[in-house]
Amino acid sequence: MINRFLEHALDLPRILRSEMETLDKTARSALTDAELCRIRQIYLFGSGDSFNAAVCAADAFGDLAGVPAQALVSLSASRYIAGVCVHQPAEDTLAIGISYSGEAARTLEATLALSKAGCRTLACTAFPQSKIAHASSGTLPVQMPPSVNLPGVSTHVMLLAALYHLAIRLAEARRTISAELASELRRELAACPDMLERTFCENQRSVKRFAEDCDRFQRAEFLASGPARGCADFAAAKIIETEGFFTTSQDAEEFAHLNFFFTHPERIPTALIGSSGARSLARLQEIEASLQHLGRPYCVVTDGAAFAADRDHTILLPSGIREIFSPLLFSCALAWMTAQIDQSVGGGYFRSHAGPFSEEGYATIRQSRIII
C-alpha cells in the first residue's frame, strides 16, 4: 500500500522552500502602510485546518505588532461577533478569512457579515477569484506548487506561513520592530525547511515508536498550549481523517481538569507539544509528570531538552526559532508523525467519502445555507 500521506509530509520542506520568497512578497503588497497603521484589532477566522492556522498565527500579530488578534471559528465570527463585538470605528478592525479554496460557506458568511459590520476584510486563500476573495476588501494570495493532493496538509502549512509573513509586515509598517529585526524574522521562517529535513532524519526511531503505540491502541491524544494549541487540533484531525480512530486534542491546562480522568490511561498514546522557550513551559513540564504518573505511553514534541522524556520518547526539532513561529515546524513534524500510523485501518482518507461518509444530499462545507 502506497502511503501518499507520508510522501506528502516528506515533501513539505520542498513546498515551503519553493514558496517562502513569494509569500513574503505577497504579504508586503496585501495592504498599504496607511491601511496597516490604522488597524487596532484583528480577527482571524476559518473552519477546520484553516481555524487551526488562525490559532497558531494569532499570537504573532500581538507579540510583533502590538495589535490584539483573536482566532475564531467561522460560525462564531459570523453569528456571535459580527455586529456585536467589533471594535469601533469598525474600519480599524482587520478581519482575515482563511480558506484554501475560498469557497467554504461559513467562512464566506463570516466575511460578508464582518464586511457588513464595517470591518476591513482580507481573504487568505489560494484562489483570488473565489467567492471569499470577491467578498473581501483585499486578498493575501497563497500559491501552491504541484504536490501530492491531500487536503489540509500543505494547505494548512502554507496558509500559516503566509499569516506569519503578514504579521511581520504589519509590525514593520507600525514600527513596533526594526527593519533589522524584520529581516531576522524572515530568515527564521526561511530556515524552517532545512530544520524540518533534519527533524525527519533524526527522529525516525521515536516517531516509529509513537506510531506503533497508536496502531496498537487505536487511539491518540495531543496536548499543547499557546500558539501550539492549533497544532494539537491539526494533528488530531490528520489521524481522524486518515485512520478514523478515536483521537482527541486538549489545552494542556484543561487536560488536568478533564482528560486526566480518562479510564485506562495506559492505552492512550499521548503527544505533549511545546517549545523549550514557551511561556507555558513550566506548566507543560508539570503535565508531563502527570502523564508519567498515569502511566500513559507518551512522547514530547519539542525543540529543546527541557523535558524528562528520554530520546526514544522525544521528537526533537532543531532549536533556533521563537515560540510564535514554532507551530510552522510543529505542524509539519506532526503531519509526518501521524502519516506513519497504519492507514489500512480507516478505509481511506476521509473514508473515501463513501457510505455514511458520503457528503451528497445534505448541507456540507460548501453547500451550507448562508445567513446574513
C-alpha positions as CSV (number, residue, x, y, z in Angstrom):
1,M,0.0,0.0,0.0
2,I,1.5,3.3,-1.1
3,N,1.5,5.9,1.8
4,R,0.6,9.1,-0.1
5,F,0.2,10.9,3.1
6,L,3.8,10.1,4.2
7,E,5.1,11.1,0.7
8,H,3.3,14.4,1.0
9,A,4.6,15.1,4.6
10,L,8.1,14.4,3.5
11,D,7.6,16.9,0.6
12,L,6.6,19.8,3.0
13,P,10.2,21.2,3.2
14,R,10.4,21.5,-0.6
15,I,7.0,23.1,-0.8
16,L,7.8,25.7,1.8
17,R,11.2,26.4,0.4
18,S,9.8,26.9,-3.1
19,E,7.3,29.5,-2.0
20,M,8.7,31.3,1.0
21,E,10.0,34.3,-1.0
22,T,6.7,34.6,-2.8
23,L,4.8,34.6,0.5
24,D,7.0,37.4,1.7
25,K,6.3,39.5,-1.4
26,T,2.5,39.0,-1.3
27,A,2.4,39.9,2.4
28,R,4.2,43.1,1.6
29,S,1.6,44.1,-1.1
30,A,-1.6,42.9,0.5
31,L,-2.2,46.1,2.4
32,T,-0.7,49.6,2.2
33,D,1.3,51.1,5.1
34,A,-1.6,53.5,5.8
35,E,-4.1,50.6,6.0
36,L,-1.8,48.6,8.2
37,C,-1.1,51.5,10.6
38,R,-4.9,52.0,11.1
39,I,-5.5,48.5,12.4
40,R,-6.4,48.3,16.1
41,Q,-7.9,44.8,16.3
42,I,-7.7,41.6,14.2
43,Y,-10.0,38.7,13.8
44,L,-8.6,35.6,12.1
45,F,-11.3,33.1,11.2
46,G,-11.8,29.8,9.4
47,S,-13.0,26.3,9.7
48,G,-11.1,23.0,10.2
49,D,-7.4,23.3,9.4
50,S,-7.9,27.0,8.5
51,F,-9.1,27.7,12.0
52,N,-6.1,25.8,13.3
53,A,-3.9,28.1,11.3
54,A,-5.7,31.1,12.8
55,V,-5.0,29.7,16.4
56,C,-1.3,29.1,15.5
57,A,-0.8,32.6,14.0
58,A,-2.8,34.9,16.3
59,D,-0.1,35.4,18.9
60,A,2.4,36.6,16.2
61,F,0.3,39.6,15.5
62,G,0.0,40.6,19.1
63,D,3.6,39.9,20.0
64,L,5.2,41.6,17.0
65,A,2.8,44.4,16.1
66,G,1.1,45.0,19.4
67,V,-2.3,44.5,17.8
68,P,-4.7,42.2,19.7
69,A,-5.7,39.3,17.5
70,Q,-8.3,36.7,18.1
71,A,-8.8,33.4,16.4
72,L,-12.4,32.4,15.7
73,V,-14.2,29.6,14.1
74,S,-16.2,31.0,11.2
75,L,-19.6,30.3,12.8
76,S,-18.7,32.4,15.8
77,A,-17.2,35.1,13.7
78,S,-20.4,35.3,11.6
79,R,-23.2,34.9,14.1
80,Y,-21.7,35.9,17.5
81,I,-19.1,38.5,16.7
82,A,-20.1,40.5,13.6
83,G,-22.2,43.5,14.6
84,V,-21.8,42.7,18.3
85,C,-18.1,42.8,19.4
86,V,-16.4,44.7,16.7
87,H,-14.0,47.5,17.8
88,Q,-15.2,51.0,16.9
89,P,-14.6,52.5,14.5
90,A,-15.2,49.2,12.7
91,E,-12.9,50.0,9.8
92,D,-10.0,49.8,12.3
93,T,-10.7,46.1,12.6
94,L,-9.0,43.7,10.1
95,A,-11.0,40.5,9.6
96,I,-8.9,37.8,7.9
97,G,-10.9,35.0,6.4
98,I,-8.8,31.9,6.0
99,S,-9.8,29.3,3.4
100,Y,-7.6,27.5,0.9
101,S,-10.4,27.0,-1.6
102,G,-12.0,30.3,-0.9
103,E,-15.4,28.6,-1.1
104,A,-16.2,27.4,2.4
105,A,-19.8,28.6,3.1
106,R,-19.4,29.5,6.7
107,T,-16.2,31.5,6.1
108,L,-17.9,33.3,3.2
109,E,-20.8,34.1,5.5
110,A,-18.4,35.5,8.2
111,T,-16.6,37.6,5.6
112,L,-19.9,39.1,4.4
113,A,-21.1,39.7,7.9
114,L,-17.9,41.3,9.1
115,S,-17.7,43.4,6.0
116,K,-21.3,44.5,6.6
117,A,-20.3,45.5,10.1
118,G,-17.8,47.8,8.6
119,C,-14.6,45.8,9.0
120,R,-11.8,45.7,6.5
121,T,-11.7,42.1,5.3
122,L,-8.8,40.2,3.8
123,A,-9.1,36.8,2.2
124,C,-6.1,34.4,2.8
125,T,-6.7,31.9,0.0
126,A,-5.0,30.1,-2.9
127,F,-7.8,31.2,-5.3
128,P,-8.0,35.0,-5.8
129,Q,-11.2,34.5,-8.0
130,S,-13.0,32.6,-5.3
131,K,-16.2,33.7,-3.6
132,I,-14.5,34.7,-0.3
133,A,-11.8,36.7,-2.2
134,H,-14.6,38.5,-4.2
135,A,-16.4,39.3,-0.9
136,S,-13.3,40.7,0.7
137,S,-11.7,44.1,0.6
138,G,-8.3,42.6,-0.3
139,T,-6.6,39.3,-0.8
140,L,-3.5,37.6,0.7
141,P,-2.8,35.0,-2.1
142,V,-1.2,31.7,-1.3
143,Q,0.3,29.9,-4.3
144,M,0.6,26.2,-4.0
145,P,3.2,24.3,-6.0
146,P,2.4,20.9,-7.6
147,S,2.4,18.1,-5.0
148,V,0.5,15.1,-3.8
149,N,-3.1,16.2,-3.5
150,L,-4.0,15.7,0.1
151,P,-6.4,18.3,1.5
152,G,-5.5,20.0,4.8
153,V,-1.7,19.3,5.0
154,S,0.4,21.6,2.9
155,T,-2.6,23.9,2.6
156,H,-2.6,24.4,6.3
157,V,1.2,24.9,6.4
158,M,1.2,27.4,3.5
159,L,-1.7,29.4,4.9
160,L,0.1,29.6,8.2
161,A,3.4,30.8,6.7
162,A,1.5,33.5,4.8
163,L,0.0,34.8,8.0
164,Y,3.4,34.9,9.7
165,H,4.8,37.0,6.9
166,L,1.7,39.3,7.2
167,A,2.4,39.7,10.9
168,I,6.0,40.7,10.2
169,R,4.8,43.2,7.6
170,L,2.3,44.7,10.0
171,A,4.9,45.1,12.7
172,E,7.3,46.6,10.3
173,A,4.8,49.1,9.0
174,R,3.7,50.1,12.5
175,R,7.4,50.4,13.6
176,T,7.0,48.1,16.5
177,I,10.0,46.2,15.2
178,S,13.1,47.5,13.4
179,A,13.9,46.7,9.8
180,E,16.8,44.6,11.1
181,L,14.6,42.5,13.3
182,A,12.1,42.1,10.5
183,S,14.9,40.7,8.3
184,E,15.9,38.4,11.1
185,L,12.4,37.1,11.5
186,R,12.1,36.4,7.8
187,R,15.4,34.5,7.9
188,E,13.9,32.4,10.7
189,L,11.0,31.4,8.6
190,A,13.2,30.8,5.6
191,A,15.3,28.4,7.7
192,C,12.3,26.1,8.5
193,P,12.6,23.8,5.5
194,D,16.2,22.9,6.4
195,M,15.2,22.4,10.1
196,L,12.4,20.1,9.0
197,E,14.6,17.9,6.9
198,R,16.9,17.5,9.9
199,T,13.9,16.6,12.0
200,F,12.8,13.9,9.6
201,C,16.3,12.4,9.5
202,E,17.0,12.4,13.3
203,N,13.7,11.2,14.8
204,Q,12.8,8.1,12.9
205,R,13.0,5.7,15.8
206,S,11.0,7.8,18.2
207,V,8.3,8.5,15.6
208,K,8.0,4.8,14.8
209,R,7.6,4.0,18.5
210,F,4.7,6.6,18.8
211,A,3.0,5.3,15.6
212,E,3.2,1.7,16.8
213,D,1.6,2.7,20.1
214,C,-1.2,4.5,18.2
215,D,-1.6,1.4,16.0
216,R,-1.8,-0.9,19.0
217,F,-4.4,1.0,20.9
218,Q,-6.3,2.7,18.0
219,R,-6.3,5.9,20.0
220,A,-4.3,9.1,20.5
221,E,-4.3,12.4,22.3
222,F,-2.4,15.6,21.6
223,L,-1.7,18.3,24.3
224,A,-0.5,21.9,23.8
225,S,-0.9,25.5,24.9
226,G,-0.4,28.9,23.4
227,P,0.4,29.1,19.7
228,A,1.0,25.4,19.5
229,R,-2.6,24.7,20.6
230,G,-3.7,24.8,16.9
231,C,-1.0,22.1,16.2
232,A,-2.7,19.7,18.6
233,D,-6.0,20.1,16.8
234,F,-4.3,19.8,13.5
235,A,-2.6,16.5,14.4
236,A,-5.8,15.0,15.8
237,A,-7.6,16.0,12.6
238,K,-5.0,14.2,10.5
239,I,-5.4,10.9,12.4
240,I,-9.2,11.1,12.3
241,E,-9.2,11.9,8.5
242,T,-6.6,9.2,7.7
243,E,-7.1,6.4,10.2
244,G,-10.6,7.2,11.6
245,F,-10.0,6.0,15.1
246,F,-10.7,8.0,18.3
247,T,-8.4,10.9,18.7
248,T,-8.6,14.0,21.0
249,S,-6.7,17.2,21.5
250,Q,-6.8,19.4,24.5
251,D,-5.2,22.5,26.0
252,A,-2.5,21.4,28.5
253,E,-4.1,23.2,31.4
254,E,-7.6,21.8,30.6
255,F,-6.1,18.3,30.4
256,A,-5.6,18.5,34.2
257,H,-9.3,19.3,34.7
258,L,-10.8,16.9,32.3
259,N,-8.9,14.4,30.1
260,F,-6.7,13.4,33.1
261,F,-9.6,11.3,34.2
262,F,-10.0,9.0,31.2
263,T,-10.0,5.4,32.2
264,H,-7.3,3.0,31.0
265,P,-4.6,5.7,30.7
266,E,-2.1,3.1,29.8
267,R,-4.0,2.7,26.5
268,I,-3.8,6.4,25.4
269,P,-0.7,7.3,23.4
270,T,-0.2,11.0,24.1
271,A,1.9,13.6,22.4
272,L,2.8,16.7,24.5
273,I,3.8,19.6,22.2
274,G,5.8,22.7,23.3
275,S,8.9,24.6,22.6
276,S,11.7,25.0,25.2
277,G,11.1,28.7,25.2
278,A,7.3,28.5,25.6
279,R,5.7,30.8,28.2
280,S,3.7,27.7,29.3
281,L,6.8,25.6,29.7
282,A,6.6,25.2,33.5
283,R,3.0,24.0,33.2
284,L,3.9,21.7,30.3
285,Q,6.6,20.1,32.5
286,E,4.1,19.5,35.2
287,I,1.7,17.9,32.7
288,E,4.5,15.6,31.6
289,A,4.8,14.5,35.2
290,S,1.1,13.8,35.2
291,L,1.4,11.6,32.1
292,Q,4.2,9.6,33.8
293,H,2.1,9.3,36.9
294,L,-0.8,8.0,34.9
295,G,1.4,5.5,33.0
296,R,0.3,6.9,29.6
297,P,2.6,5.9,26.7
298,Y,3.7,9.4,25.6
299,C,6.2,11.4,23.6
300,V,7.3,15.0,23.7
301,V,7.4,17.1,20.6
302,T,9.8,20.0,21.3
303,D,12.9,21.9,20.2
304,G,14.9,21.6,23.4
305,A,15.9,19.3,26.3
306,A,13.6,20.9,28.9
307,F,11.5,17.7,29.4
308,A,12.1,14.5,31.3
309,A,11.3,12.1,28.4
310,D,14.3,10.2,27.1
311,R,15.5,10.4,23.4
312,D,13.3,7.4,22.4
313,H,10.3,9.3,23.6
314,T,11.2,12.7,22.2
315,I,10.6,14.1,18.7
316,L,13.4,16.7,18.9
317,L,13.3,19.6,16.5
318,P,16.3,21.9,15.9
319,S,16.3,24.9,18.1
320,G,16.6,28.5,16.9
321,I,13.0,29.6,16.2
322,R,10.9,31.6,18.6
323,E,7.7,30.3,20.1
324,I,5.4,32.4,17.9
325,F,6.7,30.7,14.8
326,S,7.2,27.2,16.2
327,P,3.8,26.0,15.0
328,L,5.1,26.0,11.5
329,L,7.7,23.4,12.4
330,F,5.4,21.5,14.8
331,S,2.6,21.2,12.2
332,C,4.9,19.7,9.6
333,A,6.5,17.4,12.2
334,L,3.1,16.2,13.4
335,A,1.9,15.6,9.9
336,W,5.0,13.4,9.4
337,M,4.4,11.6,12.7
338,T,0.7,10.9,12.1
339,A,1.4,9.8,8.5
340,Q,3.3,6.8,9.8
341,I,0.3,5.3,11.6
342,D,-1.1,2.2,9.7
343,Q,-3.5,3.6,7.2
344,S,-5.2,0.2,6.5
345,V,-7.5,0.7,9.5
346,G,-9.7,3.6,8.4
347,G,-10.7,2.6,4.9
348,G,-9.1,5.5,3.1
349,Y,-8.6,9.3,3.5
350,F,-11.9,10.9,4.6
351,R,-13.3,7.3,4.5
352,S,-13.2,7.7,0.7
353,H,-16.4,9.8,1.0
354,A,-18.3,6.5,0.8
355,G,-21.3,5.0,2.6
356,P,-22.4,7.2,5.6
357,F,-19.4,9.4,5.0
358,S,-20.7,10.5,1.6
359,E,-21.4,14.2,1.5
360,E,-24.1,14.1,-1.1
361,G,-27.7,15.1,-0.4
362,Y,-27.2,17.3,2.7
363,A,-25.6,20.6,3.6
364,T,-21.8,20.2,3.7
365,I,-18.9,22.6,3.9
366,R,-19.6,24.4,0.7
367,Q,-23.4,23.9,0.4
368,S,-24.4,25.1,3.8
369,R,-27.0,27.9,3.8
370,I,-25.6,31.4,4.3
371,I,-27.4,33.7,6.7
372,I,-26.6,37.4,6.9
